[in-house]
Amino acid sequence: MAEIDWTQWMNQLDRLPEDAHLSRAQMSEDDVKLKQMWTCAFPDGLSHAEVLQLIHLLYNEYGYGFRPLAHDVGIVLRVNYVYVLNEVYGVHEIEPDPEVQNRLRVKMVDCGYVEWMSEE
């Protein structure tokens, strides 16, 4: 099996057509709150490895379904959920990294993720 260049995958998100990227008009008020929380938690964005760990964390600890998970990760990446859905479908193949997941979890909690989830 060929090694996947994840950097290339992340760079491809930047090259998507303009309509693939989320605009404020496409976002609900709940999406805007989530975007603010993600921006607080991850002001410099996330690497692909961190995105995978975030997917694993949200799926396994918060019980997300595939599409809602892809939607929320899409908010992080500022793209329509369909562009990350394949990554989400591969959640069972992601090798968890407890150190990275703990770092992500702490940032999410510090920026109000638990409160945001309780409002859902």
DRENTOR-36572 format. One record per residue: residue number from 0; residue in one letter; x, z, y of N, C-alpha, C, O in turn. Coordinates in steps of 0.1 Angstrom, whole numbers, plus 5000, padded with zeros to 4 digits. Atoms other than C-alpha are relative to their C-alpha. Last residue first. Example, Ala and Ser with C-alpha at 12.3 -4.5 7.8 and 13.67 -1.06 7.14 Angstrom:
@n->1	res->S	n.px->4991	n.pz->5000	n.py->4989	ca.px->5137	ca.pz->5071	ca.py->4989	c.px->4992	c.pz->5008	c.py->5011	o.px->4997	o.pz->5009	o.py->5022
@n->0	res->A	n.px->5009	n.pz->5000	n.py->4988	ca.px->5123	ca.pz->5078	ca.py->4955	c.px->5009	c.pz->5000	c.py->5012	o.px->5019	o.pz->5007	o.py->5012
% end
This chain:
@n->119	res->E	n.px->5005	n.pz->5012	n.py->5007	ca.px->4730	ca.pz->5219	ca.py->5210	c.px->4987	c.pz->5003	c.py->4993	o.px->4981	o.pz->4995	o.py->4987
@n->118	res->E	n.px->5010	n.pz->5006	n.py->4991	ca.px->4736	ca.pz->5248	ca.py->5234	c.px->4993	c.pz->4989	c.py->4993	o.px->4981	o.pz->4985	o.py->4996
@n->117	res->S	n.px->5012	n.pz->4991	n.py->5001	ca.px->4755	ca.pz->5267	ca.py->5207	c.px->4989	c.pz->4995	c.py->5008	o.px->4977	o.pz->4999	o.py->5006
@n->116	res->M	n.px->5006	n.pz->5002	n.py->5013	ca.px->4779	ca.pz->5237	ca.py->5204	c.px->4988	c.pz->5009	c.py->4999	o.px->4978	o.pz->5005	o.py->4993
@n->115	res->W	n.px->5006	n.pz->5013	n.py->4999	ca.px->4787	ca.pz->5238	ca.py->5242	c.px->4992	c.pz->4998	c.py->4987	o.px->4981	o.pz->4993	o.py->4987
@n->114	res->E	n.px->5012	n.pz->4998	n.py->4992	ca.px->4793	ca.pz->5276	ca.py->5239	c.px->4993	c.pz->4987	c.py->5001	o.px->4980	o.pz->4987	o.py->5000
@n->113	res->V	n.px->5009	n.pz->4992	n.py->5008	ca.px->4818	ca.pz->5270	ca.py->5211	c.px->4987	c.pz->5002	c.py->5007	o.px->4976	o.pz->5001	o.py->5002
@n->112	res->Y	n.px->5006	n.pz->5008	n.py->5011	ca.px->4834	ca.pz->5241	ca.py->5229	c.px->4990	c.pz->5008	c.py->4993	o.px->4979	o.pz->5003	o.py->4989
@n->111	res->G	n.px->5014	n.pz->4999	n.py->5001	ca.px->4840	ca.pz->5261	ca.py->5261	c.px->4993	c.pz->4993	c.py->4989	o.px->4981	o.pz->4991	o.py->4989
@n->110	res->C	n.px->5007	n.pz->5009	n.py->4990	ca.px->4874	ca.pz->5251	ca.py->5273	c.px->4985	c.pz->5000	c.py->4997	o.px->4979	o.pz->4991	o.py->5003
@n->109	res->D	n.px->4996	n.pz->4997	n.py->4986	ca.px->4893	ca.pz->5280	ca.py->5257	c.px->4992	c.pz->4992	c.py->5010	o.px->4990	o.pz->4997	o.py->5021
@n->108	res->V	n.px->5007	n.pz->4987	n.py->4997	ca.px->4874	ca.pz->5274	ca.py->5224	c.px->5003	c.pz->5004	c.py->5014	o.px->4994	o.pz->5008	o.py->5021
@n->107	res->M	n.px->5015	n.pz->5003	n.py->4999	ca.px->4885	ca.pz->5237	ca.py->5224	c.px->4993	c.pz->5013	c.py->5003	o.px->4984	o.pz->5012	o.py->5012
@n->106	res->K	n.px->5003	n.pz->5007	n.py->4988	ca.px->4921	ca.pz->5246	ca.py->5232	c.px->4985	c.pz->4997	c.py->5002	o.px->4980	o.pz->4998	o.py->5013
@n->105	res->V	n.px->4997	n.pz->4991	n.py->4989	ca.px->4923	ca.pz->5272	ca.py->5205	c.px->4996	c.pz->4993	c.py->5013	o.px->4990	o.pz->4999	o.py->5022
@n->104	res->R	n.px->5011	n.pz->4990	n.py->4999	ca.px->4907	ca.pz->5248	ca.py->5180	c.px->5002	c.pz->5010	c.py->5012	o.px->4992	o.pz->5012	o.py->5018
@n->103	res->L	n.px->5012	n.pz->5007	n.py->4995	ca.px->4932	ca.pz->5220	ca.py->5188	c.px->4988	c.pz->5010	c.py->5001	o.px->4982	o.pz->5010	o.py->5012
@n->102	res->R	n.px->4997	n.pz->5003	n.py->4986	ca.px->4962	ca.pz->5244	ca.py->5183	c.px->4988	c.pz->4993	c.py->5007	o.px->4984	o.pz->4996	o.py->5018
@n->101	res->N	n.px->5001	n.pz->4988	n.py->4993	ca.px->4947	ca.pz->5257	ca.py->5151	c.px->5002	c.pz->4998	c.py->5015	o.px->4995	o.pz->5004	o.py->5023
@n->100	res->Q	n.px->5015	n.pz->4996	n.py->4999	ca.px->4941	ca.pz->5222	ca.py->5138	c.px->4998	c.pz->5013	c.py->5008	o.px->4989	o.pz->5014	o.py->5016
@n->99	res->V	n.px->5006	n.pz->5008	n.py->4990	ca.px->4977	ca.pz->5213	ca.py->5146	c.px->4986	c.pz->5003	c.py->5002	o.px->4981	o.pz->5004	o.py->5013
@n->98	res->E	n.px->4994	n.pz->4997	n.py->4988	ca.px->4991	ca.pz->5243	ca.py->5127	c.px->4994	c.pz->4991	c.py->5012	o.px->4990	o.pz->4997	o.py->5022
@n->97	res->P	n.px->5006	n.pz->4988	n.py->4994	ca.px->4966	ca.pz->5239	ca.py->5099	c.px->5006	c.pz->5004	c.py->5013	o.px->4999	o.pz->5009	o.py->5022
@n->96	res->D	n.px->4988	n.pz->4993	n.py->4995	ca.px->4976	ca.pz->5203	ca.py->5092	c.px->4995	c.pz->5012	c.py->5007	o.px->4991	o.pz->5012	o.py->5019
@n->95	res->P	n.px->5001	n.pz->4990	n.py->4989	ca.px->4948	ca.pz->5189	ca.py->5070	c.px->5014	c.pz->5006	c.py->5004	o.px->5022	o.pz->5008	o.py->4995
@n->94	res->E	n.px->4993	n.pz->4988	n.py->5004	ca.px->4956	ca.pz->5158	ca.py->5050	c.px->5000	c.pz->5010	c.py->5011	o.px->5006	o.pz->5008	o.py->5022
@n->93	res->I	n.px->4991	n.pz->4994	n.py->4990	ca.px->4930	ca.pz->5132	ca.py->5060	c.px->5006	c.pz->5013	c.py->4994	o.px->4999	o.pz->5022	o.py->4989
@n->92	res->E	n.px->4987	n.pz->5004	n.py->5003	ca.px->4916	ca.pz->5113	ca.py->5030	c.px->5010	c.pz->5006	c.py->5010	o.px->5022	o.pz->5004	o.py->5008
@n->91	res->H	n.px->4996	n.pz->4994	n.py->5012	ca.px->4883	ca.pz->5130	ca.py->5031	c.px->5014	c.pz->4997	c.py->4996	o.px->5020	o.pz->5003	o.py->4987
@n->90	res->V	n.px->4997	n.pz->4986	n.py->4998	ca.px->4878	ca.pz->5121	ca.py->5067	c.px->5005	c.pz->5007	c.py->4988	o.px->5013	o.pz->5016	o.py->4988
@n->89	res->G	n.px->4988	n.pz->4996	n.py->5008	ca.px->4881	ca.pz->5084	ca.py->5060	c.px->5003	c.pz->5015	c.py->5001	o.px->5015	o.pz->5018	o.py->4997
@n->88	res->Y	n.px->5004	n.pz->5002	n.py->5014	ca.px->4845	ca.pz->5077	ca.py->5072	c.px->5012	c.pz->5004	c.py->4991	o.px->5010	o.pz->5007	o.py->4979
@n->87	res->V	n.px->5008	n.pz->4988	n.py->5004	ca.px->4856	ca.pz->5093	ca.py->5105	c.px->4996	c.pz->4998	c.py->4985	o.px->4996	o.pz->5008	o.py->4978
@n->86	res->E	n.px->4992	n.pz->4988	n.py->5001	ca.px->4884	ca.pz->5068	ca.py->5110	c.px->4993	c.pz->5012	c.py->4995	o.px->4997	o.pz->5019	o.py->4986
@n->85	res->N	n.px->4992	n.pz->5001	n.py->5012	ca.px->4860	ca.pz->5040	ca.py->5102	c.px->5010	c.pz->5011	c.py->4998	o.px->5012	o.pz->5016	o.py->4987
@n->84	res->L	n.px->5008	n.pz->4996	n.py->5012	ca.px->4836	ca.pz->5053	ca.py->5128	c.px->5008	c.pz->4998	c.py->4987	o.px->5007	o.pz->5007	o.py->4978
@n->83	res->V	n.px->4993	n.pz->4990	n.py->5007	ca.px->4862	ca.pz->5052	ca.py->5156	c.px->4993	c.pz->5004	c.py->4987	o.px->4998	o.pz->5013	o.py->4980
@n->82	res->Y	n.px->4986	n.pz->5003	n.py->5000	ca.px->4853	ca.pz->5019	ca.py->5173	c.px->5008	c.pz->5011	c.py->4993	o.px->5020	o.pz->5010	o.py->4990
@n->81	res->V	n.px->4998	n.pz->5010	n.py->5011	ca.px->4816	ca.pz->5023	ca.py->5164	c.px->5015	c.pz->4997	c.py->4999	o.px->5020	o.pz->4993	o.py->4988
@n->80	res->Y	n.px->4997	n.pz->4994	n.py->5013	ca.px->4815	ca.pz->5055	ca.py->5186	c.px->5004	c.pz->4990	c.py->4989	o.px->5011	o.pz->4993	o.py->4979
@n->79	res->N	n.px->5012	n.pz->5000	n.py->5008	ca.px->4818	ca.pz->5036	ca.py->5218	c.px->5003	c.pz->5005	c.py->4986	o.px->5014	o.pz->5002	o.py->4981
@n->78	res->V	n.px->5005	n.pz->5013	n.py->5006	ca.px->4850	ca.pz->5044	ca.py->5236	c.px->4987	c.pz->5002	c.py->4993	o.px->4984	o.pz->5014	o.py->4989
@n->77	res->R	n.px->5007	n.pz->5008	n.py->4990	ca.px->4863	ca.pz->5071	ca.py->5259	c.px->4996	c.pz->4987	c.py->4996	o.px->4997	o.pz->4977	o.py->5003
@n->76	res->L	n.px->4992	n.pz->5012	n.py->4998	ca.px->4887	ca.pz->5085	ca.py->5234	c.px->4994	c.pz->4991	c.py->5010	o.px->5001	o.pz->4981	o.py->5014
@n->75	res->V	n.px->4986	n.pz->4996	n.py->4998	ca.px->4873	ca.pz->5121	ca.py->5236	c.px->5008	c.pz->4987	c.py->5004	o.px->5016	o.pz->4987	o.py->5013
@n->74	res->I	n.px->5000	n.pz->4994	n.py->4987	ca.px->4838	ca.pz->5107	ca.py->5239	c.px->5014	c.pz->5004	c.py->5004	o.px->5018	o.pz->5001	o.py->5015
@n->73	res->G	n.px->5001	n.pz->5011	n.py->4990	ca.px->4844	ca.pz->5085	ca.py->5209	c.px->5000	c.pz->5005	c.py->5014	o.px->5006	o.pz->4998	o.py->5023
@n->72	res->V	n.px->4986	n.pz->5004	n.py->5000	ca.px->4854	ca.pz->5117	ca.py->5190	c.px->5001	c.pz->4988	c.py->5010	o.px->5010	o.pz->4986	o.py->5017
@n->71	res->D	n.px->4993	n.pz->4990	n.py->4992	ca.px->4819	ca.pz->5130	ca.py->5199	c.px->5015	c.pz->4997	c.py->5001	o.px->5021	o.pz->4999	o.py->5012
@n->70	res->H	n.px->5005	n.pz->5000	n.py->4986	ca.px->4801	ca.pz->5098	ca.py->5188	c.px->5009	c.pz->5010	c.py->5008	o.px->5014	o.pz->5006	o.py->5019
@n->69	res->A	n.px->4994	n.pz->5012	n.py->4994	ca.px->4822	ca.pz->5095	ca.py->5156	c.px->4996	c.pz->4999	c.py->5015	o.px->5004	o.pz->4995	o.py->5023
@n->68	res->L	n.px->4985	n.pz->4997	n.py->4999	ca.px->4813	ca.pz->5131	ca.py->5147	c.px->5007	c.pz->4988	c.py->5007	o.px->5015	o.pz->4990	o.py->5016
@n->67	res->P	n.px->4998	n.pz->4991	n.py->4989	ca.px->4776	ca.pz->5124	ca.py->5154	c.px->5015	c.pz->5003	c.py->5003	o.px->5019	o.pz->5005	o.py->5014
@n->66	res->R	n.px->5003	n.pz->5006	n.py->4988	ca.px->4779	ca.pz->5093	ca.py->5132	c.px->5001	c.pz->5009	c.py->5012	o.px->5007	o.pz->5006	o.py->5022
@n->65	res->F	n.px->4991	n.pz->5011	n.py->4996	ca.px->4796	ca.pz->5109	ca.py->5103	c.px->4998	c.pz->4994	c.py->5014	o.px->5007	o.pz->4993	o.py->5022
@n->64	res->G	n.px->5002	n.pz->5012	n.py->5008	ca.px->4777	ca.pz->5142	ca.py->5101	c.px->5009	c.pz->4989	c.py->5005	o.px->5016	o.pz->4991	o.py->5016
@n->63	res->Y	n.px->5005	n.pz->5012	n.py->4994	ca.px->4792	ca.pz->5173	ca.py->5117	c.px->4997	c.pz->4989	c.py->4989	o.px->5004	o.pz->4989	o.py->4979
@n->62	res->G	n.px->5011	n.pz->5006	n.py->5008	ca.px->4795	ca.pz->5205	ca.py->5097	c.px->4994	c.pz->4987	c.py->5006	o.px->4983	o.pz->4984	o.py->5004
@n->61	res->Y	n.px->5012	n.pz->5000	n.py->4992	ca.px->4815	ca.pz->5225	ca.py->5123	c.px->4988	c.pz->4992	c.py->4994	o.px->4977	o.pz->4991	o.py->4999
@n->60	res->E	n.px->5003	n.pz->4987	n.py->4995	ca.px->4844	ca.pz->5235	ca.py->5102	c.px->4987	c.pz->5001	c.py->5008	o.px->4980	o.pz->5011	o.py->5008
@n->59	res->N	n.px->4999	n.pz->4989	n.py->5010	ca.px->4849	ca.pz->5206	ca.py->5078	c.px->4996	c.pz->5014	c.py->5006	o.px->4990	o.pz->5022	o.py->4999
@n->58	res->Y	n.px->5008	n.pz->5002	n.py->5012	ca.px->4838	ca.pz->5177	ca.py->5099	c.px->4999	c.pz->5012	c.py->4991	o.px->4988	o.pz->5015	o.py->4987
@n->57	res->L	n.px->5014	n.pz->5000	n.py->4996	ca.px->4850	ca.pz->5190	ca.py->5133	c.px->4991	c.pz->4998	c.py->4987	o.px->4981	o.pz->5004	o.py->4986
@n->56	res->L	n.px->5005	n.pz->4987	n.py->4995	ca.px->4884	ca.pz->5200	ca.py->5119	c.px->4985	c.pz->5000	c.py->5003	o.px->4978	o.pz->5009	o.py->4998
@n->55	res->H	n.px->5000	n.pz->4991	n.py->5012	ca.px->4890	ca.pz->5168	ca.py->5099	c.px->4994	c.pz->5014	c.py->5004	o.px->4986	o.pz->5019	o.py->4997
@n->54	res->I	n.px->5011	n.pz->5005	n.py->5009	ca.px->4880	ca.pz->5146	ca.py->5129	c.px->4999	c.pz->5010	c.py->4988	o.px->4988	o.pz->5014	o.py->4985
@n->53	res->L	n.px->5012	n.pz->4997	n.py->4993	ca.px->4903	ca.pz->5167	ca.py->5152	c.px->4988	c.pz->4996	c.py->4991	o.px->4978	o.pz->5004	o.py->4990
@n->52	res->Q	n.px->5002	n.pz->4986	n.py->5002	ca.px->4931	ca.pz->5164	ca.py->5127	c.px->4987	c.pz->5005	c.py->5006	o.px->4981	o.pz->5014	o.py->5001
@n->51	res->L	n.px->5003	n.pz->4998	n.py->5014	ca.px->4927	ca.pz->5126	ca.py->5127	c.px->4997	c.pz->5015	c.py->4997	o.px->4988	o.pz->5019	o.py->4990
@n->50	res->V	n.px->5014	n.pz->5004	n.py->5002	ca.px->4926	ca.pz->5126	ca.py->5165	c.px->4996	c.pz->5002	c.py->4986	o.px->4985	o.pz->5007	o.py->4983
@n->49	res->E	n.px->5008	n.pz->4989	n.py->4995	ca.px->4958	ca.pz->5147	ca.py->5165	c.px->4985	c.pz->4996	c.py->4999	o.px->4976	o.pz->5005	o.py->4996
@n->48	res->A	n.px->4999	n.pz->4989	n.py->5010	ca.px->4976	ca.pz->5122	ca.py->5143	c.px->4991	c.pz->5012	c.py->5005	o.px->4984	o.pz->5018	o.py->4996
@n->47	res->H	n.px->5009	n.pz->5004	n.py->5011	ca.px->4963	ca.pz->5094	ca.py->5166	c.px->5000	c.pz->5011	c.py->4989	o.px->4990	o.pz->5014	o.py->4984
@n->46	res->S	n.px->4994	n.pz->5010	n.py->5008	ca.px->4978	ca.pz->5112	ca.py->5196	c.px->4991	c.pz->4996	c.py->4988	o.px->4981	o.pz->5003	o.py->4986
@n->45	res->L	n.px->4996	n.pz->4996	n.py->5013	ca.px->4954	ca.pz->5130	ca.py->5219	c.px->5008	c.pz->4988	c.py->4993	o.px->5005	o.pz->4977	o.py->4995
@n->44	res->G	n.px->5005	n.pz->5008	n.py->5011	ca.px->4947	ca.pz->5128	ca.py->5256	c.px->5005	c.pz->5006	c.py->4987	o.px->5011	o.pz->5016	o.py->4986
@n->43	res->D	n.px->4991	n.pz->5011	n.py->5002	ca.px->4968	ca.pz->5143	ca.py->5283	c.px->4996	c.pz->4991	c.py->4989	o.px->5004	o.pz->4983	o.py->4984
@n->42	res->P	n.px->4998	n.pz->5007	n.py->4988	ca.px->4940	ca.pz->5166	ca.py->5296	c.px->5010	c.pz->4988	c.py->4999	o.px->5009	o.pz->4978	o.py->5006
@n->41	res->F	n.px->4990	n.pz->5010	n.py->5003	ca.px->4930	ca.pz->5176	ca.py->5261	c.px->5003	c.pz->4992	c.py->5012	o.px->5000	o.pz->4980	o.py->5012
@n->40	res->A	n.px->4992	n.pz->4997	n.py->5012	ca.px->4910	ca.pz->5208	ca.py->5263	c.px->5012	c.pz->4991	c.py->4998	o.px->5023	o.pz->4996	o.py->4994
@n->39	res->C	n.px->4994	n.pz->4987	n.py->4998	ca.px->4898	ca.pz->5204	ca.py->5299	c.px->5009	c.pz->5003	c.py->4988	o.px->5021	o.pz->5007	o.py->4990
@n->38	res->T	n.px->4989	n.pz->5002	n.py->4990	ca.px->4892	ca.pz->5167	ca.py->5294	c.px->5007	c.pz->5013	c.py->5003	o.px->5019	o.pz->5013	o.py->5005
@n->37	res->W	n.px->4989	n.pz->5007	n.py->5007	ca.px->4873	ca.pz->5174	ca.py->5261	c.px->5012	c.pz->4998	c.py->5010	o.px->5023	o.pz->5000	o.py->5007
@n->36	res->M	n.px->4994	n.pz->4990	n.py->5009	ca.px->4851	ca.pz->5200	ca.py->5279	c.px->5013	c.pz->4994	c.py->4993	o.px->5023	o.pz->5000	o.py->4993
@n->35	res->Q	n.px->4993	n.pz->4990	n.py->4992	ca.px->4844	ca.pz->5176	ca.py->5307	c.px->5007	c.pz->5010	c.py->4992	o.px->5018	o.pz->5014	o.py->4995
@n->34	res->K	n.px->4988	n.pz->5007	n.py->4995	ca.px->4836	ca.pz->5148	ca.py->5282	c.px->5008	c.pz->5010	c.py->5009	o.px->5020	o.pz->5010	o.py->5009
@n->33	res->L	n.px->4990	n.pz->5001	n.py->5010	ca.px->4813	ca.pz->5172	ca.py->5264	c.px->5012	c.pz->4993	c.py->5005	o.px->5023	o.pz->4998	o.py->5002
@n->32	res->K	n.px->4995	n.pz->4987	n.py->5002	ca.px->4794	ca.pz->5180	ca.py->5296	c.px->5011	c.pz->5000	c.py->4989	o.px->5021	o.pz->5007	o.py->4990
@n->31	res->V	n.px->4992	n.pz->4997	n.py->4988	ca.px->4791	ca.pz->5143	ca.py->5304	c.px->5006	c.pz->5014	c.py->4998	o.px->5018	o.pz->5016	o.py->5001
@n->30	res->D	n.px->4987	n.pz->5007	n.py->5001	ca.px->4779	ca.pz->5136	ca.py->5269	c.px->5009	c.pz->5003	c.py->5011	o.px->5021	o.pz->5005	o.py->5009
@n->29	res->D	n.px->4993	n.pz->4993	n.py->5010	ca.px->4752	ca.pz->5163	ca.py->5273	c.px->5013	c.pz->4993	c.py->4997	o.px->5023	o.pz->5000	o.py->4995
@n->28	res->E	n.px->4995	n.pz->4988	n.py->4993	ca.px->4741	ca.pz->5147	ca.py->5306	c.px->5008	c.pz->5008	c.py->4990	o.px->5019	o.pz->5014	o.py->4993
@n->27	res->S	n.px->5010	n.pz->4990	n.py->4997	ca.px->4738	ca.pz->5114	ca.py->5287	c.px->5006	c.pz->5012	c.py->5007	o.px->5018	o.pz->5013	o.py->5008
@n->26	res->M	n.px->4998	n.pz->4986	n.py->5005	ca.px->4765	ca.pz->5088	ca.py->5289	c.px->4988	c.pz->5008	c.py->5004	o.px->4983	o.pz->5008	o.py->5015
@n->25	res->Q	n.px->5003	n.pz->5000	n.py->5014	ca.px->4760	ca.pz->5050	ca.py->5293	c.px->5000	c.pz->5014	c.py->4994	o.px->4996	o.pz->5016	o.py->4982
@n->24	res->A	n.px->5014	n.pz->5005	n.py->5001	ca.px->4759	ca.pz->5051	ca.py->5331	c.px->4995	c.pz->5001	c.py->4985	o.px->4983	o.pz->5002	o.py->4982
@n->23	res->R	n.px->5009	n.pz->4989	n.py->4996	ca.px->4791	ca.pz->5072	ca.py->5332	c.px->4985	c.pz->4996	c.py->4997	o.px->4977	o.pz->5004	o.py->4993
@n->22	res->S	n.px->5001	n.pz->4998	n.py->4986	ca.px->4809	ca.pz->5044	ca.py->5314	c.px->4990	c.pz->5011	c.py->5002	o.px->4983	o.pz->5015	o.py->4993
@n->21	res->L	n.px->5011	n.pz->4993	n.py->4995	ca.px->4821	ca.pz->5043	ca.py->5278	c.px->5000	c.pz->5001	c.py->5015	o.px->5011	o.pz->5005	o.py->5021
@n->20	res->H	n.px->4997	n.pz->4987	n.py->4994	ca.px->4846	ca.pz->5017	ca.py->5268	c.px->4987	c.pz->5006	c.py->5006	o.px->4979	o.pz->4999	o.py->5012
@n->19	res->A	n.px->4998	n.pz->4991	n.py->5011	ca.px->4835	ca.pz->4989	ca.py->5245	c.px->5003	c.pz->5014	c.py->5005	o.px->5002	o.pz->5024	o.py->4998
@n->18	res->D	n.px->5012	n.pz->4995	n.py->5005	ca.px->4820	ca.pz->4970	ca.py->5274	c.px->5001	c.pz->5010	c.py->4988	o.px->4992	o.pz->5016	o.py->4984
@n->17	res->E	n.px->5005	n.pz->4990	n.py->4990	ca.px->4854	ca.pz->4966	ca.py->5290	c.px->4987	c.pz->5007	c.py->4995	o.px->4985	o.pz->5019	o.py->4996
@n->16	res->P	n.px->5007	n.pz->5005	n.py->4988	ca.px->4867	ca.pz->4947	ca.py->5260	c.px->4994	c.pz->5011	c.py->5008	o.px->4991	o.pz->5022	o.py->5003
@n->15	res->L	n.px->5014	n.pz->5004	n.py->5003	ca.px->4891	ca.pz->4966	ca.py->5238	c.px->4993	c.pz->4995	c.py->5012	o.px->4997	o.pz->4998	o.py->5023
@n->14	res->R	n.px->5001	n.pz->5014	n.py->4998	ca.px->4928	ca.pz->4966	ca.py->5247	c.px->4985	c.pz->4995	c.py->4997	o.px->4983	o.pz->4983	o.py->4997
@n->13	res->D	n.px->4998	n.pz->5004	n.py->4986	ca.px->4931	ca.pz->5003	ca.py->5253	c.px->4997	c.pz->4986	c.py->5002	o.px->4994	o.pz->4982	o.py->5014
@n->12	res->L	n.px->5011	n.pz->4995	n.py->4992	ca.px->4916	ca.pz->5010	ca.py->5219	c.px->5001	c.pz->4997	c.py->5014	o.px->4991	o.pz->4994	o.py->5021
@n->11	res->Q	n.px->5011	n.pz->5010	n.py->5001	ca.px->4942	ca.pz->4987	ca.py->5204	c.px->4987	c.pz->5005	c.py->5007	o.px->4980	o.pz->4997	o.py->5012
@n->10	res->N	n.px->4998	n.pz->5010	n.py->4989	ca.px->4969	ca.pz->5010	ca.py->5216	c.px->4989	c.pz->4990	c.py->5000	o.px->4985	o.pz->4985	o.py->5011
@n->9	res->M	n.px->5004	n.pz->4993	n.py->4987	ca.px->4955	ca.pz->5038	ca.py->5194	c.px->5002	c.pz->4990	c.py->5011	o.px->4994	o.pz->4990	o.py->5021
@n->8	res->W	n.px->5014	n.pz->4997	n.py->5000	ca.px->4956	ca.pz->5015	ca.py->5163	c.px->4996	c.pz->5006	c.py->5013	o.px->4986	o.pz->5002	o.py->5019
@n->7	res->Q	n.px->5006	n.pz->5013	n.py->4997	ca.px->4991	ca.pz->5003	ca.py->5172	c.px->4985	c.pz->5001	c.py->5000	o.px->4978	o.pz->4996	o.py->5009
@n->6	res->T	n.px->4998	n.pz->5003	n.py->4986	ca.px->5003	ca.pz->5038	ca.py->5173	c.px->4993	c.pz->4988	c.py->5004	o.px->4987	o.pz->4987	o.py->5015
@n->5	res->W	n.px->5011	n.pz->4994	n.py->4993	ca.px->4987	ca.pz->5043	ca.py->5139	c.px->5001	c.pz->4999	c.py->5015	o.px->4991	o.pz->4999	o.py->5022
@n->4	res->D	n.px->4994	n.pz->4996	n.py->4987	ca.px->5010	ca.pz->5018	ca.py->5123	c.px->4989	c.pz->5006	c.py->5009	o.px->4982	o.pz->4998	o.py->5016
@n->3	res->I	n.px->5009	n.pz->5003	n.py->4988	ca.px->4996	ca.pz->5018	ca.py->5088	c.px->5007	c.pz->5005	c.py->5012	o.px->5012	o.pz->5016	o.py->5013
@n->2	res->E	n.px->5001	n.pz->4989	n.py->4991	ca.px->5021	ca.pz->5018	ca.py->5059	c.px->4993	c.pz->4995	c.py->5012	o.px->4995	o.pz->4984	o.py->5017
@n->1	res->A	n.px->4992	n.pz->5001	n.py->4988	ca.px->5014	ca.pz->4990	ca.py->5034	c.px->4998	c.pz->5012	c.py->5009	o.px->4987	o.pz->5018	o.py->5010
@n->0	res->M	n.px->5008	n.pz->5000	n.py->4988	ca.px->5000	ca.pz->5000	ca.py->5000	c.px->5009	c.pz->5000	c.py->5012	o.px->5018	o.pz->5008	o.py->5013
% end
